[in-house]
């Protein structure tokens, strides 16, 4: 099993084959560990945490980076899913079933990104005009 590092520096363990990217969607298979589904929802629904996700290899080195997946679409707990692989006597892979938290993140489309940027600008201008910022 590998791990990922969120933009806030927190590292999370992933199941075997725990990352799948397709178009504007990124699916993560996470090992529950000491976190429950509510902990993961709070952590991964923060756009700042998922704006950059680094995949860490077994040597603790970054070998892939996913950027811009800031919108949580779905989170669920799967009770019987393949979380790892072992080998039989002939060296063939044997799946190991267990519990995983499956999270689907999306990149916001261009319109959503522009609206979010405009809302930020308006908020800043309002605070500046009120002398709060």
Chimera marker file (.cmm) of the C-alpha trace (Angstrom):
<marker_set name="trace">
<marker id="1" x="0.000" y="0.000" z="0.000" r="1" g="1" b="0" radius="0.5"/>
<marker id="2" x="1.146" y="3.500" z="-0.781" r="1" g="1" b="0" radius="0.5"/>
<marker id="3" x="0.226" y="6.915" z="0.477" r="1" g="1" b="0" radius="0.5"/>
<marker id="4" x="-0.714" y="10.388" z="-0.645" r="1" g="1" b="0" radius="0.5"/>
<marker id="5" x="0.212" y="13.794" z="0.753" r="1" g="1" b="0" radius="0.5"/>
<marker id="6" x="-2.424" y="16.509" z="0.761" r="1" g="1" b="0" radius="0.5"/>
<marker id="7" x="-1.651" y="20.166" z="0.164" r="1" g="1" b="0" radius="0.5"/>
<marker id="8" x="-1.747" y="20.770" z="3.944" r="1" g="1" b="0" radius="0.5"/>
<marker id="9" x="1.096" y="18.234" z="4.405" r="1" g="1" b="0" radius="0.5"/>
<marker id="10" x="-1.043" y="15.488" z="5.904" r="1" g="1" b="0" radius="0.5"/>
<marker id="11" x="-0.301" y="11.976" z="4.636" r="1" g="1" b="0" radius="0.5"/>
<marker id="12" x="-2.992" y="9.347" z="4.108" r="1" g="1" b="0" radius="0.5"/>
<marker id="13" x="-2.538" y="5.651" z="3.369" r="1" g="1" b="0" radius="0.5"/>
<marker id="14" x="-4.168" y="4.356" z="0.196" r="1" g="1" b="0" radius="0.5"/>
<marker id="15" x="-5.258" y="0.846" z="-0.713" r="1" g="1" b="0" radius="0.5"/>
<marker id="16" x="-3.688" y="-1.101" z="-3.594" r="1" g="1" b="0" radius="0.5"/>
<marker id="17" x="-4.740" y="0.504" z="-6.891" r="1" g="1" b="0" radius="0.5"/>
<marker id="18" x="-6.113" y="3.309" z="-4.711" r="1" g="1" b="0" radius="0.5"/>
<marker id="19" x="-5.893" y="6.155" z="-7.221" r="1" g="1" b="0" radius="0.5"/>
<marker id="20" x="-7.760" y="6.393" z="-10.489" r="1" g="1" b="0" radius="0.5"/>
<marker id="21" x="-7.911" y="9.513" z="-12.615" r="1" g="1" b="0" radius="0.5"/>
<marker id="22" x="-10.344" y="9.845" z="-15.505" r="1" g="1" b="0" radius="0.5"/>
<marker id="23" x="-10.919" y="13.201" z="-17.139" r="1" g="1" b="0" radius="0.5"/>
<marker id="24" x="-11.939" y="15.707" z="-14.463" r="1" g="1" b="0" radius="0.5"/>
<marker id="25" x="-12.527" y="13.002" z="-11.846" r="1" g="1" b="0" radius="0.5"/>
<marker id="26" x="-10.085" y="11.546" z="-9.304" r="1" g="1" b="0" radius="0.5"/>
<marker id="27" x="-11.060" y="8.539" z="-7.177" r="1" g="1" b="0" radius="0.5"/>
<marker id="28" x="-9.109" y="7.753" z="-4.010" r="1" g="1" b="0" radius="0.5"/>
<marker id="29" x="-9.290" y="4.482" z="-2.076" r="1" g="1" b="0" radius="0.5"/>
<marker id="30" x="-8.161" y="5.221" z="1.474" r="1" g="1" b="0" radius="0.5"/>
<marker id="31" x="-7.331" y="2.964" z="4.421" r="1" g="1" b="0" radius="0.5"/>
<marker id="32" x="-9.598" y="3.997" z="7.317" r="1" g="1" b="0" radius="0.5"/>
<marker id="33" x="-6.851" y="3.722" z="9.968" r="1" g="1" b="0" radius="0.5"/>
<marker id="34" x="-7.682" y="5.970" z="12.918" r="1" g="1" b="0" radius="0.5"/>
<marker id="35" x="-10.116" y="8.142" z="10.909" r="1" g="1" b="0" radius="0.5"/>
<marker id="36" x="-13.779" y="7.492" z="10.247" r="1" g="1" b="0" radius="0.5"/>
<marker id="37" x="-15.777" y="8.564" z="7.206" r="1" g="1" b="0" radius="0.5"/>
<marker id="38" x="-16.793" y="11.861" z="8.872" r="1" g="1" b="0" radius="0.5"/>
<marker id="39" x="-13.126" y="12.736" z="9.542" r="1" g="1" b="0" radius="0.5"/>
<marker id="40" x="-12.276" y="12.066" z="5.900" r="1" g="1" b="0" radius="0.5"/>
<marker id="41" x="-15.260" y="14.102" z="4.706" r="1" g="1" b="0" radius="0.5"/>
<marker id="42" x="-14.180" y="17.118" z="6.771" r="1" g="1" b="0" radius="0.5"/>
<marker id="43" x="-10.563" y="16.814" z="5.617" r="1" g="1" b="0" radius="0.5"/>
<marker id="44" x="-11.197" y="16.202" z="1.918" r="1" g="1" b="0" radius="0.5"/>
<marker id="45" x="-14.095" y="18.611" z="1.399" r="1" g="1" b="0" radius="0.5"/>
<marker id="46" x="-11.695" y="21.512" z="2.070" r="1" g="1" b="0" radius="0.5"/>
<marker id="47" x="-10.577" y="22.680" z="-1.378" r="1" g="1" b="0" radius="0.5"/>
<marker id="48" x="-7.275" y="23.972" z="0.028" r="1" g="1" b="0" radius="0.5"/>
<marker id="49" x="-6.369" y="20.441" z="1.185" r="1" g="1" b="0" radius="0.5"/>
<marker id="50" x="-7.074" y="18.732" z="-2.143" r="1" g="1" b="0" radius="0.5"/>
<marker id="51" x="-5.865" y="21.428" z="-4.554" r="1" g="1" b="0" radius="0.5"/>
<marker id="52" x="-2.589" y="19.477" z="-4.843" r="1" g="1" b="0" radius="0.5"/>
<marker id="53" x="-2.327" y="15.752" z="-4.049" r="1" g="1" b="0" radius="0.5"/>
<marker id="54" x="1.102" y="14.118" z="-4.182" r="1" g="1" b="0" radius="0.5"/>
<marker id="55" x="1.449" y="10.359" z="-4.613" r="1" g="1" b="0" radius="0.5"/>
<marker id="56" x="4.300" y="9.019" z="-2.467" r="1" g="1" b="0" radius="0.5"/>
<marker id="57" x="6.189" y="5.843" z="-3.386" r="1" g="1" b="0" radius="0.5"/>
<marker id="58" x="7.761" y="3.252" z="-1.078" r="1" g="1" b="0" radius="0.5"/>
<marker id="59" x="10.965" y="5.333" z="-0.864" r="1" g="1" b="0" radius="0.5"/>
<marker id="60" x="8.984" y="8.323" z="0.466" r="1" g="1" b="0" radius="0.5"/>
<marker id="61" x="9.523" y="10.198" z="-2.787" r="1" g="1" b="0" radius="0.5"/>
<marker id="62" x="6.853" y="12.010" z="-4.805" r="1" g="1" b="0" radius="0.5"/>
<marker id="63" x="6.290" y="10.277" z="-8.133" r="1" g="1" b="0" radius="0.5"/>
<marker id="64" x="3.041" y="11.882" z="-9.289" r="1" g="1" b="0" radius="0.5"/>
<marker id="65" x="1.064" y="15.046" z="-8.531" r="1" g="1" b="0" radius="0.5"/>
<marker id="66" x="-2.644" y="15.639" z="-9.142" r="1" g="1" b="0" radius="0.5"/>
<marker id="67" x="-3.779" y="19.271" z="-9.133" r="1" g="1" b="0" radius="0.5"/>
<marker id="68" x="-7.111" y="21.042" z="-9.098" r="1" g="1" b="0" radius="0.5"/>
<marker id="69" x="-9.382" y="18.288" z="-7.737" r="1" g="1" b="0" radius="0.5"/>
<marker id="70" x="-11.086" y="20.546" z="-5.217" r="1" g="1" b="0" radius="0.5"/>
<marker id="71" x="-14.739" y="19.504" z="-5.321" r="1" g="1" b="0" radius="0.5"/>
<marker id="72" x="-15.890" y="16.409" z="-3.421" r="1" g="1" b="0" radius="0.5"/>
<marker id="73" x="-18.544" y="14.507" z="-5.342" r="1" g="1" b="0" radius="0.5"/>
<marker id="74" x="-18.944" y="11.406" z="-3.203" r="1" g="1" b="0" radius="0.5"/>
<marker id="75" x="-17.551" y="9.627" z="-0.162" r="1" g="1" b="0" radius="0.5"/>
<marker id="76" x="-18.496" y="6.130" z="0.934" r="1" g="1" b="0" radius="0.5"/>
<marker id="77" x="-17.282" y="3.267" z="3.082" r="1" g="1" b="0" radius="0.5"/>
<marker id="78" x="-16.895" y="-0.053" z="1.291" r="1" g="1" b="0" radius="0.5"/>
<marker id="79" x="-16.807" y="-3.089" z="3.542" r="1" g="1" b="0" radius="0.5"/>
<marker id="80" x="-15.533" y="-5.789" z="1.186" r="1" g="1" b="0" radius="0.5"/>
<marker id="81" x="-13.140" y="-4.364" z="-1.356" r="1" g="1" b="0" radius="0.5"/>
<marker id="82" x="-9.636" y="-5.310" z="-2.481" r="1" g="1" b="0" radius="0.5"/>
<marker id="83" x="-7.231" y="-3.365" z="-0.265" r="1" g="1" b="0" radius="0.5"/>
<marker id="84" x="-3.962" y="-5.187" z="-0.967" r="1" g="1" b="0" radius="0.5"/>
<marker id="85" x="-2.403" y="-8.196" z="-2.680" r="1" g="1" b="0" radius="0.5"/>
<marker id="86" x="-0.299" y="-11.074" z="-1.381" r="1" g="1" b="0" radius="0.5"/>
<marker id="87" x="1.275" y="-13.916" z="-3.359" r="1" g="1" b="0" radius="0.5"/>
<marker id="88" x="0.495" y="-17.605" z="-3.441" r="1" g="1" b="0" radius="0.5"/>
<marker id="89" x="3.163" y="-20.338" z="-3.595" r="1" g="1" b="0" radius="0.5"/>
<marker id="90" x="3.587" y="-19.866" z="-7.365" r="1" g="1" b="0" radius="0.5"/>
<marker id="91" x="3.986" y="-16.082" z="-7.042" r="1" g="1" b="0" radius="0.5"/>
<marker id="92" x="0.542" y="-15.234" z="-8.388" r="1" g="1" b="0" radius="0.5"/>
<marker id="93" x="-1.207" y="-12.194" z="-6.879" r="1" g="1" b="0" radius="0.5"/>
<marker id="94" x="-3.944" y="-13.011" z="-4.368" r="1" g="1" b="0" radius="0.5"/>
<marker id="95" x="-6.360" y="-10.191" z="-3.456" r="1" g="1" b="0" radius="0.5"/>
<marker id="96" x="-6.824" y="-9.259" z="0.200" r="1" g="1" b="0" radius="0.5"/>
<marker id="97" x="-10.277" y="-7.900" z="1.039" r="1" g="1" b="0" radius="0.5"/>
<marker id="98" x="-10.949" y="-5.292" z="3.694" r="1" g="1" b="0" radius="0.5"/>
<marker id="99" x="-12.572" y="-1.965" z="4.462" r="1" g="1" b="0" radius="0.5"/>
<marker id="100" x="-11.830" y="1.194" z="2.483" r="1" g="1" b="0" radius="0.5"/>
<marker id="101" x="-13.087" y="4.753" z="2.259" r="1" g="1" b="0" radius="0.5"/>
<marker id="102" x="-13.740" y="5.665" z="-1.380" r="1" g="1" b="0" radius="0.5"/>
<marker id="103" x="-13.638" y="9.373" z="-2.232" r="1" g="1" b="0" radius="0.5"/>
<marker id="104" x="-14.463" y="10.904" z="-5.596" r="1" g="1" b="0" radius="0.5"/>
<marker id="105" x="-13.060" y="14.372" z="-6.257" r="1" g="1" b="0" radius="0.5"/>
<marker id="106" x="-13.686" y="16.545" z="-9.304" r="1" g="1" b="0" radius="0.5"/>
<marker id="107" x="-12.037" y="19.509" z="-10.914" r="1" g="1" b="0" radius="0.5"/>
<marker id="108" x="-14.519" y="22.384" z="-11.034" r="1" g="1" b="0" radius="0.5"/>
<marker id="109" x="-15.376" y="23.382" z="-14.563" r="1" g="1" b="0" radius="0.5"/>
<marker id="110" x="-14.147" y="26.703" z="-15.901" r="1" g="1" b="0" radius="0.5"/>
<marker id="111" x="-17.371" y="28.547" z="-15.057" r="1" g="1" b="0" radius="0.5"/>
<marker id="112" x="-17.347" y="27.352" z="-11.430" r="1" g="1" b="0" radius="0.5"/>
<marker id="113" x="-13.698" y="28.381" z="-11.059" r="1" g="1" b="0" radius="0.5"/>
<marker id="114" x="-14.416" y="31.851" z="-12.469" r="1" g="1" b="0" radius="0.5"/>
<marker id="115" x="-17.423" y="32.338" z="-10.163" r="1" g="1" b="0" radius="0.5"/>
<marker id="116" x="-15.380" y="31.310" z="-7.107" r="1" g="1" b="0" radius="0.5"/>
<marker id="117" x="-12.638" y="33.757" z="-8.100" r="1" g="1" b="0" radius="0.5"/>
<marker id="118" x="-15.157" y="36.571" z="-8.598" r="1" g="1" b="0" radius="0.5"/>
<marker id="119" x="-16.799" y="35.845" z="-5.221" r="1" g="1" b="0" radius="0.5"/>
<marker id="120" x="-13.381" y="36.053" z="-3.547" r="1" g="1" b="0" radius="0.5"/>
<marker id="121" x="-12.676" y="39.400" z="-5.226" r="1" g="1" b="0" radius="0.5"/>
<marker id="122" x="-16.071" y="40.828" z="-4.252" r="1" g="1" b="0" radius="0.5"/>
<marker id="123" x="-15.636" y="39.682" z="-0.631" r="1" g="1" b="0" radius="0.5"/>
<marker id="124" x="-12.220" y="41.333" z="-0.465" r="1" g="1" b="0" radius="0.5"/>
<marker id="125" x="-13.517" y="44.583" z="-1.981" r="1" g="1" b="0" radius="0.5"/>
<marker id="126" x="-16.424" y="44.702" z="0.471" r="1" g="1" b="0" radius="0.5"/>
<marker id="127" x="-14.127" y="44.111" z="3.443" r="1" g="1" b="0" radius="0.5"/>
<marker id="128" x="-11.683" y="46.747" z="2.139" r="1" g="1" b="0" radius="0.5"/>
<marker id="129" x="-14.477" y="49.301" z="1.674" r="1" g="1" b="0" radius="0.5"/>
<marker id="130" x="-15.692" y="48.667" z="5.232" r="1" g="1" b="0" radius="0.5"/>
<marker id="131" x="-12.139" y="49.058" z="6.550" r="1" g="1" b="0" radius="0.5"/>
<marker id="132" x="-12.163" y="45.529" z="7.997" r="1" g="1" b="0" radius="0.5"/>
<marker id="133" x="-9.400" y="43.940" z="5.938" r="1" g="1" b="0" radius="0.5"/>
<link id1="1" id2="2" r="1" g="1" b="0" radius="0.2"/>
<link id1="2" id2="3" r="1" g="1" b="0" radius="0.2"/>
<link id1="3" id2="4" r="1" g="1" b="0" radius="0.2"/>
<link id1="4" id2="5" r="1" g="1" b="0" radius="0.2"/>
<link id1="5" id2="6" r="1" g="1" b="0" radius="0.2"/>
<link id1="6" id2="7" r="1" g="1" b="0" radius="0.2"/>
<link id1="7" id2="8" r="1" g="1" b="0" radius="0.2"/>
<link id1="8" id2="9" r="1" g="1" b="0" radius="0.2"/>
<link id1="9" id2="10" r="1" g="1" b="0" radius="0.2"/>
<link id1="10" id2="11" r="1" g="1" b="0" radius="0.2"/>
<link id1="11" id2="12" r="1" g="1" b="0" radius="0.2"/>
<link id1="12" id2="13" r="1" g="1" b="0" radius="0.2"/>
<link id1="13" id2="14" r="1" g="1" b="0" radius="0.2"/>
<link id1="14" id2="15" r="1" g="1" b="0" radius="0.2"/>
<link id1="15" id2="16" r="1" g="1" b="0" radius="0.2"/>
<link id1="16" id2="17" r="1" g="1" b="0" radius="0.2"/>
<link id1="17" id2="18" r="1" g="1" b="0" radius="0.2"/>
<link id1="18" id2="19" r="1" g="1" b="0" radius="0.2"/>
<link id1="19" id2="20" r="1" g="1" b="0" radius="0.2"/>
<link id1="20" id2="21" r="1" g="1" b="0" radius="0.2"/>
<link id1="21" id2="22" r="1" g="1" b="0" radius="0.2"/>
<link id1="22" id2="23" r="1" g="1" b="0" radius="0.2"/>
<link id1="23" id2="24" r="1" g="1" b="0" radius="0.2"/>
<link id1="24" id2="25" r="1" g="1" b="0" radius="0.2"/>
<link id1="25" id2="26" r="1" g="1" b="0" radius="0.2"/>
<link id1="26" id2="27" r="1" g="1" b="0" radius="0.2"/>
<link id1="27" id2="28" r="1" g="1" b="0" radius="0.2"/>
<link id1="28" id2="29" r="1" g="1" b="0" radius="0.2"/>
<link id1="29" id2="30" r="1" g="1" b="0" radius="0.2"/>
<link id1="30" id2="31" r="1" g="1" b="0" radius="0.2"/>
<link id1="31" id2="32" r="1" g="1" b="0" radius="0.2"/>
<link id1="32" id2="33" r="1" g="1" b="0" radius="0.2"/>
<link id1="33" id2="34" r="1" g="1" b="0" radius="0.2"/>
<link id1="34" id2="35" r="1" g="1" b="0" radius="0.2"/>
<link id1="35" id2="36" r="1" g="1" b="0" radius="0.2"/>
<link id1="36" id2="37" r="1" g="1" b="0" radius="0.2"/>
<link id1="37" id2="38" r="1" g="1" b="0" radius="0.2"/>
<link id1="38" id2="39" r="1" g="1" b="0" radius="0.2"/>
<link id1="39" id2="40" r="1" g="1" b="0" radius="0.2"/>
<link id1="40" id2="41" r="1" g="1" b="0" radius="0.2"/>
<link id1="41" id2="42" r="1" g="1" b="0" radius="0.2"/>
<link id1="42" id2="43" r="1" g="1" b="0" radius="0.2"/>
<link id1="43" id2="44" r="1" g="1" b="0" radius="0.2"/>
<link id1="44" id2="45" r="1" g="1" b="0" radius="0.2"/>
<link id1="45" id2="46" r="1" g="1" b="0" radius="0.2"/>
<link id1="46" id2="47" r="1" g="1" b="0" radius="0.2"/>
<link id1="47" id2="48" r="1" g="1" b="0" radius="0.2"/>
<link id1="48" id2="49" r="1" g="1" b="0" radius="0.2"/>
<link id1="49" id2="50" r="1" g="1" b="0" radius="0.2"/>
<link id1="50" id2="51" r="1" g="1" b="0" radius="0.2"/>
<link id1="51" id2="52" r="1" g="1" b="0" radius="0.2"/>
<link id1="52" id2="53" r="1" g="1" b="0" radius="0.2"/>
<link id1="53" id2="54" r="1" g="1" b="0" radius="0.2"/>
<link id1="54" id2="55" r="1" g="1" b="0" radius="0.2"/>
<link id1="55" id2="56" r="1" g="1" b="0" radius="0.2"/>
<link id1="56" id2="57" r="1" g="1" b="0" radius="0.2"/>
<link id1="57" id2="58" r="1" g="1" b="0" radius="0.2"/>
<link id1="58" id2="59" r="1" g="1" b="0" radius="0.2"/>
<link id1="59" id2="60" r="1" g="1" b="0" radius="0.2"/>
<link id1="60" id2="61" r="1" g="1" b="0" radius="0.2"/>
<link id1="61" id2="62" r="1" g="1" b="0" radius="0.2"/>
<link id1="62" id2="63" r="1" g="1" b="0" radius="0.2"/>
<link id1="63" id2="64" r="1" g="1" b="0" radius="0.2"/>
<link id1="64" id2="65" r="1" g="1" b="0" radius="0.2"/>
<link id1="65" id2="66" r="1" g="1" b="0" radius="0.2"/>
<link id1="66" id2="67" r="1" g="1" b="0" radius="0.2"/>
<link id1="67" id2="68" r="1" g="1" b="0" radius="0.2"/>
<link id1="68" id2="69" r="1" g="1" b="0" radius="0.2"/>
<link id1="69" id2="70" r="1" g="1" b="0" radius="0.2"/>
<link id1="70" id2="71" r="1" g="1" b="0" radius="0.2"/>
<link id1="71" id2="72" r="1" g="1" b="0" radius="0.2"/>
<link id1="72" id2="73" r="1" g="1" b="0" radius="0.2"/>
<link id1="73" id2="74" r="1" g="1" b="0" radius="0.2"/>
<link id1="74" id2="75" r="1" g="1" b="0" radius="0.2"/>
<link id1="75" id2="76" r="1" g="1" b="0" radius="0.2"/>
<link id1="76" id2="77" r="1" g="1" b="0" radius="0.2"/>
<link id1="77" id2="78" r="1" g="1" b="0" radius="0.2"/>
<link id1="78" id2="79" r="1" g="1" b="0" radius="0.2"/>
<link id1="79" id2="80" r="1" g="1" b="0" radius="0.2"/>
<link id1="80" id2="81" r="1" g="1" b="0" radius="0.2"/>
<link id1="81" id2="82" r="1" g="1" b="0" radius="0.2"/>
<link id1="82" id2="83" r="1" g="1" b="0" radius="0.2"/>
<link id1="83" id2="84" r="1" g="1" b="0" radius="0.2"/>
<link id1="84" id2="85" r="1" g="1" b="0" radius="0.2"/>
<link id1="85" id2="86" r="1" g="1" b="0" radius="0.2"/>
<link id1="86" id2="87" r="1" g="1" b="0" radius="0.2"/>
<link id1="87" id2="88" r="1" g="1" b="0" radius="0.2"/>
<link id1="88" id2="89" r="1" g="1" b="0" radius="0.2"/>
<link id1="89" id2="90" r="1" g="1" b="0" radius="0.2"/>
<link id1="90" id2="91" r="1" g="1" b="0" radius="0.2"/>
<link id1="91" id2="92" r="1" g="1" b="0" radius="0.2"/>
<link id1="92" id2="93" r="1" g="1" b="0" radius="0.2"/>
<link id1="93" id2="94" r="1" g="1" b="0" radius="0.2"/>
<link id1="94" id2="95" r="1" g="1" b="0" radius="0.2"/>
<link id1="95" id2="96" r="1" g="1" b="0" radius="0.2"/>
<link id1="96" id2="97" r="1" g="1" b="0" radius="0.2"/>
<link id1="97" id2="98" r="1" g="1" b="0" radius="0.2"/>
<link id1="98" id2="99" r="1" g="1" b="0" radius="0.2"/>
<link id1="99" id2="100" r="1" g="1" b="0" radius="0.2"/>
<link id1="100" id2="101" r="1" g="1" b="0" radius="0.2"/>
<link id1="101" id2="102" r="1" g="1" b="0" radius="0.2"/>
<link id1="102" id2="103" r="1" g="1" b="0" radius="0.2"/>
<link id1="103" id2="104" r="1" g="1" b="0" radius="0.2"/>
<link id1="104" id2="105" r="1" g="1" b="0" radius="0.2"/>
<link id1="105" id2="106" r="1" g="1" b="0" radius="0.2"/>
<link id1="106" id2="107" r="1" g="1" b="0" radius="0.2"/>
<link id1="107" id2="108" r="1" g="1" b="0" radius="0.2"/>
<link id1="108" id2="109" r="1" g="1" b="0" radius="0.2"/>
<link id1="109" id2="110" r="1" g="1" b="0" radius="0.2"/>
<link id1="110" id2="111" r="1" g="1" b="0" radius="0.2"/>
<link id1="111" id2="112" r="1" g="1" b="0" radius="0.2"/>
<link id1="112" id2="113" r="1" g="1" b="0" radius="0.2"/>
<link id1="113" id2="114" r="1" g="1" b="0" radius="0.2"/>
<link id1="114" id2="115" r="1" g="1" b="0" radius="0.2"/>
<link id1="115" id2="116" r="1" g="1" b="0" radius="0.2"/>
<link id1="116" id2="117" r="1" g="1" b="0" radius="0.2"/>
<link id1="117" id2="118" r="1" g="1" b="0" radius="0.2"/>
<link id1="118" id2="119" r="1" g="1" b="0" radius="0.2"/>
<link id1="119" id2="120" r="1" g="1" b="0" radius="0.2"/>
<link id1="120" id2="121" r="1" g="1" b="0" radius="0.2"/>
<link id1="121" id2="122" r="1" g="1" b="0" radius="0.2"/>
<link id1="122" id2="123" r="1" g="1" b="0" radius="0.2"/>
<link id1="123" id2="124" r="1" g="1" b="0" radius="0.2"/>
<link id1="124" id2="125" r="1" g="1" b="0" radius="0.2"/>
<link id1="125" id2="126" r="1" g="1" b="0" radius="0.2"/>
<link id1="126" id2="127" r="1" g="1" b="0" radius="0.2"/>
<link id1="127" id2="128" r="1" g="1" b="0" radius="0.2"/>
<link id1="128" id2="129" r="1" g="1" b="0" radius="0.2"/>
<link id1="129" id2="130" r="1" g="1" b="0" radius="0.2"/>
<link id1="130" id2="131" r="1" g="1" b="0" radius="0.2"/>
<link id1="131" id2="132" r="1" g="1" b="0" radius="0.2"/>
<link id1="132" id2="133" r="1" g="1" b="0" radius="0.2"/>
</marker_set>
